């Protein structure tokens, strides 16, 4: 695969991951659940 294509696909993947993270913050109970799970690790 060419470098430009690989770079473009990496950018698209990064944008998709960021969009999914921002969309998850629209559901406050999900954020609270994740925070609780992280806190339980300690």
C-alpha positions in Angstrom: 0.0 0.0 0.0 1.3 3.5 -0.8 2.3 5.8 2.0 -0.4 8.4 1.1 -3.2 5.8 1.1 -2.0 4.4 4.4 -1.9 7.9 5.9 -5.3 8.7 4.6 -6.8 5.5 6.1 -5.1 6.2 9.4 -6.7 9.6 9.5 -10.1 8.2 8.7 -9.7 5.6 11.4 -8.7 8.3 13.9 -11.7 10.5 13.1 -14.0 7.5 13.4 -12.6 6.6 16.9 -12.9 10.3 18.0 -16.5 10.5 16.7 -17.4 7.3 18.6 -15.9 8.7 21.8 -17.7 12.0 21.5 -21.0 10.2 20.7 -20.6 8.1 23.8 -20.5 11.2 26.0 -24.0 12.0 24.8 -25.1 9.1 27.1 -24.2 10.2 30.7 -25.0 6.8 32.2 -22.3 5.2 30.0 -19.7 7.7 31.2 -20.6 7.1 34.8 -20.5 3.3 34.3 -17.0 3.5 32.7 -15.8 5.8 35.5 -17.1 3.3 38.1 -15.3 0.4 36.4 -12.0 2.3 36.3 -12.4 3.3 39.9 -13.0 -0.3 40.9 -9.6 -1.3 39.5 -8.0 0.6 42.4 
